[in-house]
Amino acid sequence: MIPDEKTIKSRSMSVYKTLSNVLRCTFDELQNQCKLGTTELCLSIARLMQEHKIRQEREGDNVYYMLAY
């Protein structure tokens, strides 16, 4: 079941706070630190990227997420 907008916003802020404390994280690292399921984390990342608060970069075989300054 897809979470409601309020839940997505709350989880997005958790992801944002996590990224504000580190330089960058992979999806798996974020999932581990935020304790979110795959769907919840994907929705949070999508929301934050739409709001231009985070960005992603590929380095080799890895994709990293970081704050967008």
Secondary structure, DSSP 8 states (H G I E B T S, - for coil): ----HHHHHHHHHHHHHHHHTSS-EEHHHHHHHHT--HHHHHHHHHHHHHTTSEEEEEETTEEEEEE--
